[in-house]
Amino acid sequence: MKKLFVAAAAVIAVTGTAQAEEFKFTFDRELLTTQSGVEKVYGRLEKRIESFCKDSGLRSLEVRSFETECQKDLMGQVVNQIGSTGLVSLHRNYLRVASAN
């Protein structure tokens, strides 16, 4: 099993101010060979990014908007950096469904 480490830069909101942080994510590259594995990696990545971008304090609408943008941008960066066609396809499908709602 080959582990793949991905790092990306992100600007996150911390107590109402913008701050640059490095996001790190490690996963088993073998998982990207099956649809269920791709979904598992995507789910873990989504949760990790949500946690990474979230400000733990009281959040105004502006900070929540910043968190959402952080999550969207970082997910796109990491998915593209990983370069798996299955992961890219799943992400595009997710974006299409999200924009339809």
N, C-alpha and C positions, 0 to 999 in steps of 0.2 A: 504494500500500500504506500503510495507516494502522497505525502502531505504537501499541500500547496499553501504558501503564505502570501497573502495579499495585503498591501498597505496603500492607503490613499489619504490625501489631505482633505480636510473638511473645515469649514468655518461653522462653528456652533455657537448657540446663544447660551451664555452663562450669566445668570442673574441679570438679564437684560442687556448684556454687552456682547459683542461679537469677539470670538477668540478662535485662533487657528489651533487645530488638534490633529493628531495622526490617528487614523482608524486602522486597526489590524484585525485580520480575519484568517483563520487557518481551517482547512477542510481537507478531506480525503478526495483526491482527484478521481479515484475509481468510482465514486458516487455519481459522477457526471456521465457515466456510461449507460445508465438506465433512467427512464422517466421518473420512477419513484425516487431515485437518488437525487436527480435534479431538483425535484420538488422539496426534498428534505434539505438540501443545501440552500435553496432559495428561502425556505421558511426560517432556517437558522440565521441566515444573512439578514433577512427582514427584521427579525427580533433583535438581533445584535445592533443593527443600524438604528432602530427605533430607540433602543436604550442609550446608544451613543449620542444621539442628537437631542435627547430629552433633557430639559432643564429641570432639576429636581425641586426648585423653589416654586413659589406662587407664580403663575404664568399669565401674562396679559394676552390679549388676542394677537398682538404684534409678535410676541415671543412664540406663541403656538404656530403662527404662520411661518415664522423663521424655522421652527423645528420641522414642519412639514416640508419646507423647501430643502432643508438640510437632508432629510431622509430621501427625498426624490433625487436630488443631485448625487448624493453619495451612492445610492443604489445603482444609478446609471453608470457612474464611474467604475464601481467594483465589478458589476456584471460585464462591462466592456473589457476591463482589464483581465478578468478570468478568461474571456474569449470562447466559452463553450456555446456552441450553436443552440443546444437544448436550453441552456440558461437564458440566453438572449431571447429566444423564442417565447419562453415562459414569461419573461419580464415584459416583452412587447404586448403579449396577450393581457397581462395584468394591467398595463397602462391603458390599453384599449377599453377594457371593461371599466376601469376607474373613470376614464374620461366620458364614458357613456352615461354614467350615473350623475 
